[in-house]
Amino acid sequence: DADPDEACAYVVDAGAGSLLAFGGAPQVPDAMPANDAERVSNLFKYLRKIMSDRRAALGRGYAGLDDYNARHDGADRMYSIAVVLNGVAELFELVPSVEDRLDSLMREGPRYGMHFVLLADTQRDVRFRMRANVGQSLVMALADESDYLAILGSIRGAALPEGNGRGLVRQGDDLYMFQCAYACGEGVPVQAAISERV
């Protein structure tokens, strides 16, 4: 329900293409398959330009985008940007130049209102140096307990999620199990709920 003037999302799908369905939504200026290397490369050039422009606009006088927007109104406000990358391992193979660009954008992005959602099959798909820039990990069903440990740290006493749509998320020192659902028809919202602390 985000206002397109307040937030937008770009989607790059290297998976089955299910996220391409979000293309055309008012908040999604572009959704592209990862095998369209030219469009993907142009998107990352565009994101670097936005980052450069915002770095100049915010300078040293603002703590970040929220601070900037609190002191400006109307057309001077800047929108938040989410970039959803589905199948990062495949994306890096299809468009190798993205990896280094993504690393620097993830490092600086949050201050300038640019956030990244990386969807990966295993924790090894997200390079080690990038993981240092990941603020939150939602972990769905993985192959074995060691994969959970690598992403979430200690899971002592927590039952591993079973069933479709169940996962674990760490918030501070606490670990929570969540249940999510996906849109399966027109007008059906995507929903997620934290069900219990484990």
Contact map, one row per residue, 1 for C-alpha under 8 A:
111000000000000000000000000000000000000000000000000000000000000000000000000000000000000000000000000000000000000000000000000000000000000000000000000000000000000000000000000000000000000000000000000000
111101110000000000000000001000000000000000000000000000000000000000000000000000000000000000000000000000000000000000000000000000000000000000000000000000000000000000000000000000000000000000000000000000
111111100000000000000000001000000000000000000000000000000000000000000000000000000000000000000000000000000000000000000000000000000000000000000000000000000000000000000000000000000000000000000000000000
011111110000000000000000011000000000000000000000000000000000000000000000000000000000000000000000000000000000000000000000000000000000000000000000000000000000000000000000000000000000000000000000000000
001111110000000000000000000000000000000000000000000000000000000000000000000000100000000000000000000000000000000000000000000000000000000000000000000000000000000000000000000000000000000000000000000000
011111110000000000000000000000000000000000000000000000000000000000000000000001110000000000000000000000000000000000000000000000000000000000000000000000000000000000000000000000000000000000000000000000
011111111000000000000000001000000000000000000000000000000000000000000000000000111100000000000000000000000000000000000000000000000000000000000000000000000000000000000000000000000000000000000000000000
010111111100000000000000001110000000000000000000000000000000000000000000000000111100000000000000000000000000000000000000000000000000000000000000000000000000000000000000000000000000000000000000000000
000000111110000000000000001111000000000000000000000000000000000000000000000000001111000000000000000000000000000000000000000000000000000000000000000000000000000000000000000000000000000000000000000000
000000011111000000000000000111100000000000000000000000000000000000000000000000001111000000000000000000000000000000000000000000000000000000000000000000000000000000000000000000000000000000000000000000
000000001111100000110110000101110000000000000000000000000000000000000000000000000011110000000000000000000000000000000000000000000000000000000000000000000000000000000000000000000000000000000000000000
000000000111110000010000000000111100000100000000000000000000000000000000000000000011110000000000000000000000000000000000000000000000000000000000000000000000000000000000000000000000000000000000000000
000000000011111111110000000000111100000000000000000000000000000000000000000000000000111000000000000000000000000000000000000000000000000000000000000000000000000000000000000000000000000000000000000000
000000000001111110000000000000001110000000000000000000000000000000000000000000000000111101100000000000000000000000000000000000000000000000000000000000000000000000000000000000000000000000000000000000
000000000000111111000000000000000000000000000000000000000000000000000000000000000000011001000000000000000000000000000000000000000000000000000000000000000000000000000000000000000000000000000000000000
000000000000111111000000000000000000000000000000000000000000000000000000000000000000000000000000000000000000000000000000000000000000000000000000000000000000000000000000000000000000000000000000000000
000000000000111111111000000000001000000000000000000000000000000000000000000000000000000000000000000000000000000000000000000000000000000000000000000000000000000000000000000000000000000000000000000000
000000000000101111111000000000000000000000000000000000000000000000000000000000000000000000000000000000000000000000000000000000000000000000000000000000000000000000000000000000000000000000000000000000
000000000010100011111110000000100000000000000000000000000000000000000000000000000000010000000000000000000000000000000000000000000000000000000000000000000000000000000000000000000000000000000000000000
000000000011100011111110000000111000000000000000000000000000000000000000000000000000000000000000000000000000000000000000000000000000000000000000000000000000000000000000000000000000000000000000000000
000000000000000011111111000000100000000000000000000000000000000000000000000000000000000000000000000000000000000000000000000000000000000000000000000000000000000000000000000000000000000000000000000000
000000000010000000111111100100100000000000000000000000000000000000000000000000000000000000000000000000000000000000000000000000000000000000000000000000000000000000000000000000000000000000000000000000
000000000010000000111111100111110000000000000000000000000000000000000000000000000000000000000000000000000000000000000000000000000000000000000000000000000000000000000000000000000000000000000000000000
000000000000000000001111110111100000000000000000000000000000000000000000000000000000000000000000000000000000000000000000000000000000000000000000000000000000000000000000000000000000000000000000000000
000000000000000000000111111110000000000000000000000000000000000000000000000000000000000000000000000000000000000000000000000000000000000000000000000000000000000000000000000000000000000000000000000000
000100000000000000000001111110000000000000000000000000000000000000000000000000000000000000000000000000000000000000000000000000000000000000000000000000000000000000000000000000000000000000000000000000
011100111000000000000000111110000000000000000000000000000000000000000000000000000000000000000000000000000000000000000000000000000000000000000000000000000000000000000000000000000000000000000000000000
000000011110000000000111111111100000000000000000000000000000000000000000000000000000000000000000000000000000000000000000000000000000000000000000000000000000000000000000000000000000000000000000000000
000000011100000000000011111111100000000000000000000000000000000000000000000000000000000000000000000000000000000000000000000000000000000000000000000000000000000000000000000000000000000000000000000000
000000001110000000000011000111110000000000000000000000000000000000000000000000000000000000000000000000000000000000000000000000000000000000000000000000000000000000000000000000000000000000000000000000
000000000111100000111111000111111000000000000000000000000000000000000000000000000000000000000000000000000000000000000000000000000000000000000000000000000000000000000000000000000000000000000000000000
000000000011100000010010000001111101001100000000000000000000000000000000000000000000000000000000000000000000000000000000000000000000000000000000000000000000000000000000000000000000000000000000000000
000000000001110010010000000000111111000000000000000000000000000000000000000000000000000000000000000000000000000000000000000000000000000000000000000000000000000000000000000000000000000000000000000000
000000000001110000000000000000011111100100000000000000000000000000000000000000000000000000100110000000000000000000000000000000000000000000000000000000000000000000000000000000000000000000000000000000
000000000000010000000000000000001111100000000000000000000000000000000000000000000000000000100110000000000000000000000000000000000000000000000000000000000000000000000000000000000000000000000000000000
000000000000000000000000000000011111111100000000000000000000000000000000000000000000000000000000000000000000000000000000000000000000000000000000000000000000000000000000000000000000000000000000000000
000000000000000000000000000000000111111110000000000000000000000000000000000000000000000000000110000000000000000000000000000000000000000000000000000000000000000000000000000000000000000000000000000000
000000000000000000000000000000000001111111000000000000000000000000000000000000000000000000000000000000000000000000000000000000000000000000000000000000000000000000000000000000000000000000000000000000
000000000000000000000000000000010001111111100000000000000000000000000000000000000000000000000000000000000000000000000000000000000000000000000000000000000000000000000000000000000000000000000000000000
000000000001000000000000000000010101111111110000000000000000000000000000000000000000000000000010000000000000000000000000000000000000000000000000000000000000000000000000000000000000000000000000000000
000000000000000000000000000000000000111111111000000000000000000000000000000000000000000000000010110000000000000000000000000000000000000000000000000000000000000000000000000000000000000000000000000000
000000000000000000000000000000000000011111111100000000000000000000000000000000000000000000000000000000000000000000000000000000000000000000000000000000000000000000000000000000000000000000000000000000
000000000000000000000000000000000000001111111110000000000000000000000000000000000000000000000000000000000000000000000000000000000000000000000000000000000000000000000000000000000000000000000000000000
000000000000000000000000000000000000000111111111000000000000000000000000000000000000000000000000010011000000000000000000000000000000000000000000000000000000000000000000000000000000000000000000000000
000000000000000000000000000000000000000011111111100000000000000000000000000000000000000000000000000000000000000000000000000000000000000000000000000000000000000000000000000000000000000000000000000000
000000000000000000000000000000000000000001111111110000000000000000000000000000000000000000000000000000000000000000000000000000000000000000000000000000000000000000000000000000000000000000000000000000
000000000000000000000000000000000000000000111111111000000000000000000000000000000000000000000000000000001000000000000000000000000000000000000000000000000000000000000000000000000000000000000000000000
000000000000000000000000000000000000000000011111111100000000000000000000000000000000000000000000000010001000000000000000000000000000000000000000000000000000000000000000000000000000000000000000000000
000000000000000000000000000000000000000000001111111110000000000000000000000000000000000000000000000000000000000000000000000000000000000000000000000000000000000000000000000000000000000000000000000000
000000000000000000000000000000000000000000000111111111000000000000000000000000000000000000000000000000000000000000000000000000000000000000000000000000000000000000000000000000000000000000000000000000
000000000000000000000000000000000000000000000011111111100000000000000000000000000000000000000000000000001000100100000000000000000000000000000000000000000000000000000000000000000000000000000000000000
000000000000000000000000000000000000000000000001111111110000000000000000000000000000000000000000000000000000000000000000000000000000000000000000000000000000000000000000000000000000000000000000000000
000000000000000000000000000000000000000000000000111111111000000000000000000000000000000000000000000000000000000000000000000000000000000000000000000000000000000000000000000000000000000000000000000000
000000000000000000000000000000000000000000000000011111111100000000000000000000000000000000000000000000000000000100000000000000000000000000000000000000000000000000000000000000000000000000000000000000
000000000000000000000000000000000000000000000000001111111110000000000000000000000000000000000000000000000000000100000000000000000000000000000000000000000000000000000000000000000000000000000000000000
000000000000000000000000000000000000000000000000000111111110000000000000000000000000000000000000000000000000000000000000000000000000000000000000000000000000000000000000000000000000000000000000000000
000000000000000000000000000000000000000000000000000011111110000000000000000000000000000000000000000000000000000000000000000000000000000000000000000000000000000000000000000000000000000000000000000000
000000000000000000000000000000000000000000000000000001111111110110010000000000000000000000000000000000000000000000000000000000000000000000000000000000000000000000000000000000000000000000000000000000
000000000000000000000000000000000000000000000000000000111111110000000000000000000000000000000000000000000000000000000000000000000000000000000000000000000000000000000000000000000000000000000000000000
000000000000000000000000000000000000000000000000000000000111111000000000000000000000000000000000000000000000000000000000000000000000000000000000000000000000000000000000000000000000000000000000000000
000000000000000000000000000000000000000000000000000000000111111000000000000000000000000000000000000000000000000000000000000000000000000000000000000000000000000000000000000000000000000000000000000000
000000000000000000000000000000000000000000000000000000000111111110110000000000000000000000000000000000000000000000000000000000000000000000000000000000000000000000000000000000000000000000000000000000
000000000000000000000000000000000000000000000000000000000001111111110000000000000000000000000000000000000000001000000000000000000000000000000000000000000000000000000000000000000000000000000000000000
000000000000000000000000000000000000000000000000000000000100011111110000000000000000000000000000000000000000001110000000000000000000000000000000000000000000000000000000000000000000000000000000000000
000000000000000000000000000000000000000000000000000000000100011111111000000001000000000000000000000000000000001110000000000000000000000000000000000000000000000000000000000000000000000000000000000000
000000000000000000000000000000000000000000000000000000000000001111111100000000000000000000000000000000000000000010000000000000000000000000000000000000000000000000000000000000000000000000000000000000
000000000000000000000000000000000000000000000000000000000000011111111110000000000000000000000000000000000000000000000000000000000000000000000000000000000000000000000000000000000000000000000000000000
000000000000000000000000000000000000000000000000000000000100011111111111000010000000000000000000000000000000000000000000000000000000000000000000000000000000000000000000000000000000000000000000000000
000000000000000000000000000000000000000000000000000000000000000011111111100111000000000000000000000000000000000000000000000000000000000000000000000000000000000000000000000000000000000000000000000000
000000000000000000000000000000000000000000000000000000000000000001111111100000000000000000000000000000000000000000000000000000000000000000000000000000000000000000000000000000000000000000000000000000
000000000000000000000000000000000000000000000000000000000000000000111111100000000000000000000000000000000000000000000000000000000000000000000000000000000000000000000000000000000000000000000000000000
000000000000000000000000000000000000000000000000000000000000000000011111110110000000000000000000000000000000000000000000000000000000000000000000000000000000000000000000000000000000000000000000000000
000000000000000000000000000000000000000000000000000000000000000000001111111110000000000000000000000000000000000000000000000000000000000000000000000000000000000000000000000000000000000000000000000000
000000000000000000000000000000000000000000000000000000000000000000000001111110000000000000000000000000000000000000000000000000000000000000000000000000000000000000000000000000000000000000000000000000
000000000000000000000000000000000000000000000000000000000000000000000000111111000000000000000000000000000000000000000000000000000000000000000000000000000000000000000000000000000000000000000000000000
000000000000000000000000000000000000000000000000000000000000000000001001111111000000000000000000000000000000000000000000000000000000000000000000000000000000000000000000000000000000000000000000000000
000000000000000000000000000000000000000000000000000000000000000000011001111111100000000000000000000000000000000000000000000000000000000000000000000000000000000000000000000000000000000000000000000000
000001000000000000000000000000000000000000000000000000000000000010001000001111110000000000000000000000000000000000000000000000000000000000000000000000000000000000000000000000000000000000000000000000
000011110000000000000000000000000000000000000000000000000000000000000000000011111000000000000000000000000000000010000000000000000000000000000000000000000000000000000000000000000000000000000000000000
000001110000000000000000000000000000000000000000000000000000000000000000000001111100000000000000000000000000000011100000000000000000000000000000000000000000000000000000000000000000000000000000000000
000000111100000000000000000000000000000000000000000000000000000000000000000000111110000000000000000000000000000011100000000000000000000000000000000000000000000000000000000000000000000000000000000000
000000111100000000000000000000000000000000000000000000000000000000000000000000011111000000000000000000000000000001111000000000000000000000000000000000000000000000000000000000000000000000000000000000
000000001111000000000000000000000000000000000000000000000000000000000000000000001111100000000000000000000000000001111000000000000000000000000000000000000000000000000000000000000000000000000000000000
000000001111000000000000000000000000000000000000000000000000000000000000000000000111110000000000000000000000000000011110000000000000000000000000000000000000000000000000000000000000000000000000000000
000000000011110000000000000000000000000000000000000000000000000000000000000000000011111100000000000000000000000000011110000000000000000000000000000000000000000000000000000000000000000000000000000000
000000000011111000100000000000000000000000000000000000000000000000000000000000000001111100000000000000000000000000000111000000000000000000000000000000000000000000000000000000000000000000000000000000
000000000000111000000000000000000000000000000000000000000000000000000000000000000000111111100000000000000000000000000111100000000000000000000000000000000000000000000000000000000000000000000000000000
000000000000010000000000000000000000000000000000000000000000000000000000000000000000111111110000000000000000000000000111000011000000000000000000000000000000000000000000000000000000000000000000000000
000000000000000000000000000000000000000000000000000000000000000000000000000000000000001111111000000000000000000000000001000011000000000000000000000000000000000000000000000000000000000000000000000000
000000000000011000000000000000000000000000000000000000000000000000000000000000000000001111111100000000000000000000000000000000000000000000000000000000000000000000000000000000000000000000000000000000
000000000000010000000000000000000110000000000000000000000000000000000000000000000000001111111111010000000000000000000000000000000000000000000000000000000000000000000000000000000000000000000000000000
000000000000000000000000000000000000000000000000000000000000000000000000000000000000000111111111111000000000000000000000000000000000000000000000000000000000000000000000000000000000000000000000000000
000000000000000000000000000000000000000000000000000000000000000000000000000000000000000011111111000000000000000000000000000000000000000000000000000000000000000000000000000000000000000000000000000000
000000000000000000000000000000000110100000000000000000000000000000000000000000000000000001111111000000000000000000000000000000000000000000000000000000000000000000000000000000000000000000000000000000
000000000000000000000000000000000110100110000000000000000000000000000000000000000000000000111111110000000000000000000000000000000000000000000000000000000000000000000000000000000000000000000000000000
000000000000000000000000000000000000000000000000000000000000000000000000000000000000000000111111111000000000000000000000000000000000000000000000000000000000000000000000000000000000000000000000000000
000000000000000000000000000000000000000010000000000000000000000000000000000000000000000000010011111110000000000000000000000000000000000000000000000000000000000000000000000000000000000000000000000000
000000000000000000000000000000000000000010010000000000000000000000000000000000000000000000110011111111000000000000000000000000000000000000000000000000000000000000000000000000000000000000000000000000
000000000000000000000000000000000000000000000000000000000000000000000000000000000000000000010001111111100000000000000000000000000000000000000000000000000000000000000000000000000000000000000000000000
000000000000000000000000000000000000000000000000000000000000000000000000000000000000000000000000111111110000000000000000000000000000000000000000000000000000000000000000000000000000000000000000000000
000000000000000000000000000000000000000000010001000000000000000000000000000000000000000000000000111111111000000000000000000000000000000000000000000000000000000000000000000000000000000000000000000000
000000000000000000000000000000000000000000010000000000000000000000000000000000000000000000000000011111111100000000000000000000000000000000000000000000000000000000000000000000000000000000000000000000
000000000000000000000000000000000000000000000000000000000000000000000000000000000000000000000000001111111110000000000000000000001100000000000000000000000000000000000000000000000000000000000000000000
000000000000000000000000000000000000000000000000000000000000000000000000000000000000000000000000000111111111000000000000000000000000000000000000000000000000000000000000000000000000000000000000000000
000000000000000000000000000000000000000000000011001000000000000000000000000000000000000000000000000011111111100001000000000000000000000000000000000000000000000000000000000000000000000000000000000000
000000000000000000000000000000000000000000000000000000000000000000000000000000000000000000000000000001111111110001110000000000000100110000000000000000000000000000000000000000000000000000000000000000
000000000000000000000000000000000000000000000000000000000000000000000000000000000000000000000000000000111111110000000000000000000000100000000000000000000000000000000000000000000000000000000000000000
000000000000000000000000000000000000000000000000000000000000000000000000000000000000000000000000000000011111111100000000000000000000000000000000000000000000000000000000000000000000000000000000000000
000000000000000000000000000000000000000000000000001000000000000000000000000000000000000000000000000000001111111111100000000000000000000000000000000000000000000000000000000000000000000000000000000000
000000000000000000000000000000000000000000000000000000000000000000000000000000000000000000000000000000000111111111100000000000000000000000000000000000000000000000000000000000000000000000000000000000
000000000000000000000000000000000000000000000000000000000000001110000000000000000000000000000000000000000001111111000000000000000000000000000000000000000000000000000000000000000000000000000000000000
000000000000000000000000000000000000000000000000001001100000000110000000000000000000000000000000000000000001111111000000000000000000000000000000000000000000000000000000000000000000000000000000000000
000000000000000000000000000000000000000000000000000000000000000111000000000000111000000000000000000000000000111111100000000000000000000000000000000000000000000000000000000000000000000000000000000000
000000000000000000000000000000000000000000000000000000000000000000000000000000011110000000000000000000001100111111110000000000000000000000000000000000000000000000000000000000000000000000000000000000
000000000000000000000000000000000000000000000000000000000000000000000000000000011110000000000000000000000100110011111000000000000000000000000000000000000000000000000000000000000000000000000000000000
000000000000000000000000000000000000000000000000000000000000000000000000000000000111100000000000000000000100000001111100000000000000000000000000000000000000000000000000000000000000000000000000000000
000000000000000000000000000000000000000000000000000000000000000000000000000000000111100000000000000000000000000000111110000000000000000000000000000000000000000000000000000000000000000000000000000000
000000000000000000000000000000000000000000000000000000000000000000000000000000000001111100000000000000000000000000011111000001000000000000000000000000000000000000000000000000000000000000000000000000
000000000000000000000000000000000000000000000000000000000000000000000000000000000001111100000000000000000000000000001111100000000000000000000000000000000000000000000000000000000000000000000000000000
000000000000000000000000000000000000000000000000000000000000000000000000000000000000011110000000000000000000000000000111111011000000000000000000000000000000000000000000000000000000000000000000000000
000000000000000000000000000000000000000000000000000000000000000000000000000000000000001000000000000000000000000000000011111010000000000000000000000000000000000000000000000000000000000000000000000000
000000000000000000000000000000000000000000000000000000000000000000000000000000000000000000000000000000000000000000000001111111000000000000000100001000000000000000000000000000000000000000000000000000
000000000000000000000000000000000000000000000000000000000000000000000000000000000000000000000000000000000000000000000001111111000000000000000000001001100000000000000000000000000000000000000000000000
000000000000000000000000000000000000000000000000000000000000000000000000000000000000000000000000000000000000000000000000011111110000000000000000000000000000000000000000000000000000000000000000000000
000000000000000000000000000000000000000000000000000000000000000000000000000000000000000110000000000000000000000000000001111111100000000000000000000000000000000000000000000000000000000000000000000000
000000000000000000000000000000000000000000000000000000000000000000000000000000000000000110000000000000000000000000000101011111110110000000000000000000000000000000000000000000000000000000000000000000
000000000000000000000000000000000000000000000000000000000000000000000000000000000000000000000000000000000000000000000000000111111110000000000000000000000000000000000000000000000000000000000000000000
000000000000000000000000000000000000000000000000000000000000000000000000000000000000000000000000000000000000000000000000000101111111000000000000000000000000000000000000000000000000000000000000000000
000000000000000000000000000000000000000000000000000000000000000000000000000000000000000000000000000000100000000000000000000000111111100000000000000000000000000000000000000000000000000000000000000000
000000000000000000000000000000000000000000000000000000000000000000000000000000000000000000000000000000100100000000000000000001111111110000000000000000000000000000000000000000000000000000000000000000
000000000000000000000000000000000000000000000000000000000000000000000000000000000000000000000000000000000000000000000000000001111111110000000000000000000000000000000000000000000000000000000000000000
000000000000000000000000000000000000000000000000000000000000000000000000000000000000000000000000000000000000000000000000000000011111110000000000000000000000000000000000000000000000000000000000000000
000000000000000000000000000000000000000000000000000000000000000000000000000000000000000000000000000000000110000000000000000000001111111000000000000000000000000000000000000000000000000000000000000000
000000000000000000000000000000000000000000000000000000000000000000000000000000000000000000000000000000000100000000000000000000000111111110000000000000000000000000000000000000000000000000000000000000
000000000000000000000000000000000000000000000000000000000000000000000000000000000000000000000000000000000000000000000000000000000000111110000000000000000000000000000000000000000000000000000000000000
000000000000000000000000000000000000000000000000000000000000000000000000000000000000000000000000000000000000000000000000000000000000011111000000000000000000000000000000111000000000000000000000000000
000000000000000000000000000000000000000000000000000000000000000000000000000000000000000000000000000000000000000000000000000000000000011111100000000000110000000000000000110000000000000000000000000000
000000000000000000000000000000000000000000000000000000000000000000000000000000000000000000000000000000000000000000000000000000000000000111110000000000000000000000000011110000000000000000000000000000
000000000000000000000000000000000000000000000000000000000000000000000000000000000000000000000000000000000000000000000000000000000000000011111100000100100000000000000011100000000000000000000000000000
000000000000000000000000000000000000000000000000000000000000000000000000000000000000000000000000000000000000000000000000000000000000000001111100000000000000000010001111000000000000000000000000000000
000000000000000000000000000000000000000000000000000000000000000000000000000000000000000000000000000000000000000000000000000000000000000000111110000000000000000111110110000000000000000000000000000000
000000000000000000000000000000000000000000000000000000000000000000000000000000000000000000000000000000000000000000000000010000000000000000111111101100000000000000000000000000000000000000000000000000
000000000000000000000000000000000000000000000000000000000000000000000000000000000000000000000000000000000000000000000000000000000000000000001111101000000000000000000000000000000000000000000000000000
000000000000000000000000000000000000000000000000000000000000000000000000000000000000000000000000000000000000000000000000000000000000000000000111111100000000000000000000000000000000000000000000000000
000000000000000000000000000000000000000000000000000000000000000000000000000000000000000000000000000000000000000000000000000000000000000000000111111110000000000100000000000000000000000000000000000000
000000000000000000000000000000000000000000000000000000000000000000000000000000000000000000000000000000000000000000000000000000000000000000000001111111000000000000000000000000000000000000000000000000
000000000000000000000000000000000000000000000000000000000000000000000000000000000000000000000000000000000000000000000000011000000000000000000111111111100000000000000000000000000000000000000000000000
000000000000000000000000000000000000000000000000000000000000000000000000000000000000000000000000000000000000000000000000000000000000000000100101111111111010000000000000000000000000000000000000000000
000000000000000000000000000000000000000000000000000000000000000000000000000000000000000000000000000000000000000000000000000000000000000000000000111111111110000000000000000000000000000000000000000000
000000000000000000000000000000000000000000000000000000000000000000000000000000000000000000000000000000000000000000000000001000000000000000000000011111111000000000000000000000000000000000000000000000
000000000000000000000000000000000000000000000000000000000000000000000000000000000000000000000000000000000000000000000000001000000000000010100000001111111000000000000000000000000000000000000000000000
000000000000000000000000000000000000000000000000000000000000000000000000000000000000000000000000000000000000000000000000000000000000000010000000000111111110000000000000110000000000000000000000000000
000000000000000000000000000000000000000000000000000000000000000000000000000000000000000000000000000000000000000000000000000000000000000000000000000111111110000000000000000000000000000000000000000000
000000000000000000000000000000000000000000000000000000000000000000000000000000000000000000000000000000000000000000000000000000000000000000000000000010011111000000000000000000000000000000000000000000
000000000000000000000000000000000000000000000000000000000000000000000000000000000000000000000000000000000000000000000000000000000000000000000000000110011111110000000000000000100000000000000000000000
000000000000000000000000000000000000000000000000000000000000000000000000000000000000000000000000000000000000000000000000000000000000000000000000000000000111110000000000000000000000000000000000000000
000000000000000000000000000000000000000000000000000000000000000000000000000000000000000000000000000000000000000000000000000000000000000000000000000000000011111000000000000000000000000000000000000001
000000000000000000000000000000000000000000000000000000000000000000000000000000000000000000000000000000000000000000000000000000000000000000000000000000000011111100000000000000100000000000000000000001
000000000000000000000000000000000000000000000000000000000000000000000000000000000000000000000000000000000000000000000000000000000000000000000000000000000000111110000000000000000000000000000000000001
000000000000000000000000000000000000000000000000000000000000000000000000000000000000000000000000000000000000000000000000000000000000000000001000100000000000011111000011000000000000000000000000000000
000000000000000000000000000000000000000000000000000000000000000000000000000000000000000000000000000000000000000000000000000000000000000000011000000000000000001111100111000000001000000000000000000000
000000000000000000000000000000000000000000000000000000000000000000000000000000000000000000000000000000000000000000000000000000000000000000001000000000000000000111110100000000000000000000000000000000
000000000000000000000000000000000000000000000000000000000000000000000000000000000000000000000000000000000000000000000000000000000000000000001000000000000000000011111100000000000000000000000000000000
000000000000000000000000000000000000000000000000000000000000000000000000000000000000000000000000000000000000000000000000000000000000000000001000000000000000000001111100000000000000000000000000000000
000000000000000000000000000000000000000000000000000000000000000000000000000000000000000000000000000000000000000000000000000000000000000000010000000000000000000000111110000000000011100000000000000000
000000000000000000000000000000000000000000000000000000000000000000000000000000000000000000000000000000000000000000000000000000000000000000011000000000000000000011111111000000001111000000000000000000
000000000000000000000000000000000000000000000000000000000000000000000000000000000000000000000000000000000000000000000000000000000000000001111000000000000000000110001111100000001110000000000000000000
000000000000000000000000000000000000000000000000000000000000000000000000000000000000000000000000000000000000000000000000000000000000000001110000000000000000000110000111110000111100000000000000000000
000000000000000000000000000000000000000000000000000000000000000000000000000000000000000000000000000000000000000000000000000000000000000111100000000000010000000000000011111000111100000000000000000000
000000000000000000000000000000000000000000000000000000000000000000000000000000000000000000000000000000000000000000000000000000000000000111000000000000010000000000000001111111110000000000000000000000
000000000000000000000000000000000000000000000000000000000000000000000000000000000000000000000000000000000000000000000000000000000000000100000000000000000000000000000000111111110000000000000000000000
000000000000000000000000000000000000000000000000000000000000000000000000000000000000000000000000000000000000000000000000000000000000000000000000000000000000000000000000011111000000000000000000000000
000000000000000000000000000000000000000000000000000000000000000000000000000000000000000000000000000000000000000000000000000000000000000000000000000000000000000000000000011111100000000000000000000000
000000000000000000000000000000000000000000000000000000000000000000000000000000000000000000000000000000000000000000000000000000000000000000000000000000000000000000000000011111110000000000000000000011
000000000000000000000000000000000000000000000000000000000000000000000000000000000000000000000000000000000000000000000000000000000000000000000000000000000010010000000001111011111000000000000000000011
000000000000000000000000000000000000000000000000000000000000000000000000000000000000000000000000000000000000000000000000000000000000000000000000000000000000000000000001111001111100000000000000011111
000000000000000000000000000000000000000000000000000000000000000000000000000000000000000000000000000000000000000000000000000000000000000000000000000000000000000010000111100000111110000000000000011111
000000000000000000000000000000000000000000000000000000000000000000000000000000000000000000000000000000000000000000000000000000000000000000000000000000000000000000000111100000011111000000000001111100
000000000000000000000000000000000000000000000000000000000000000000000000000000000000000000000000000000000000000000000000000000000000000000000000000000000000000000001110000000001111100000000001111000
000000000000000000000000000000000000000000000000000000000000000000000000000000000000000000000000000000000000000000000000000000000000000000000000000000000000000000001100000000000111110000000111100000
000000000000000000000000000000000000000000000000000000000000000000000000000000000000000000000000000000000000000000000000000000000000000000000000000000000000000000001000000000000011111000000111000000
000000000000000000000000000000000000000000000000000000000000000000000000000000000000000000000000000000000000000000000000000000000000000000000000000000000000000000000000000000000001111100001110000000
000000000000000000000000000000000000000000000000000000000000000000000000000000000000000000000000000000000000000000000000000000000000000000000000000000000000000000000000000000000000111111111100000000
000000000000000000000000000000000000000000000000000000000000000000000000000000000000000000000000000000000000000000000000000000000000000000000000000000000000000000000000000000000000011111010000000000
000000000000000000000000000000000000000000000000000000000000000000000000000000000000000000000000000000000000000000000000000000000000000000000000000000000000000000000000000000000000001111110000000000
000000000000000000000000000000000000000000000000000000000000000000000000000000000000000000000000000000000000000000000000000000000000000000000000000000000000000000000000000000000000001111110000000000
000000000000000000000000000000000000000000000000000000000000000000000000000000000000000000000000000000000000000000000000000000000000000000000000000000000000000000000000000000000000001011111000000000
000000000000000000000000000000000000000000000000000000000000000000000000000000000000000000000000000000000000000000000000000000000000000000000000000000000000000000000000000000000000001111111100000000
000000000000000000000000000000000000000000000000000000000000000000000000000000000000000000000000000000000000000000000000000000000000000000000000000000000000000000000000000000000000011000111110000000
000000000000000000000000000000000000000000000000000000000000000000000000000000000000000000000000000000000000000000000000000000000000000000000000000000000000000000000000000000000001111000011111000000
000000000000000000000000000000000000000000000000000000000000000000000000000000000000000000000000000000000000000000000000000000000000000000000000000000000000000000000000000000000001110000001111100000
000000000000000000000000000000000000000000000000000000000000000000000000000000000000000000000000000000000000000000000000000000000000000000000000000000000000000000000000000000000111100000000111110000
000000000000000000000000000000000000000000000000000000000000000000000000000000000000000000000000000000000000000000000000000000000000000000000000000000000000000000000000000000000111000000000011111000
000000000000000000000000000000000000000000000000000000000000000000000000000000000000000000000000000000000000000000000000000000000000000000000000000000000000000000000000000000011110000000000001111100
000000000000000000000000000000000000000000000000000000000000000000000000000000000000000000000000000000000000000000000000000000000000000000000000000000000000000000000000000000011110000000000000111110
000000000000000000000000000000000000000000000000000000000000000000000000000000000000000000000000000000000000000000000000000000000000000000000000000000000000000000000000000000011100000000000000011111
000000000000000000000000000000000000000000000000000000000000000000000000000000000000000000000000000000000000000000000000000000000000000000000000000000000000000000000000000001111000000000000000001111
000000000000000000000000000000000000000000000000000000000000000000000000000000000000000000000000000000000000000000000000000000000000000000000000000000000000111000000000000001111000000000000000000111
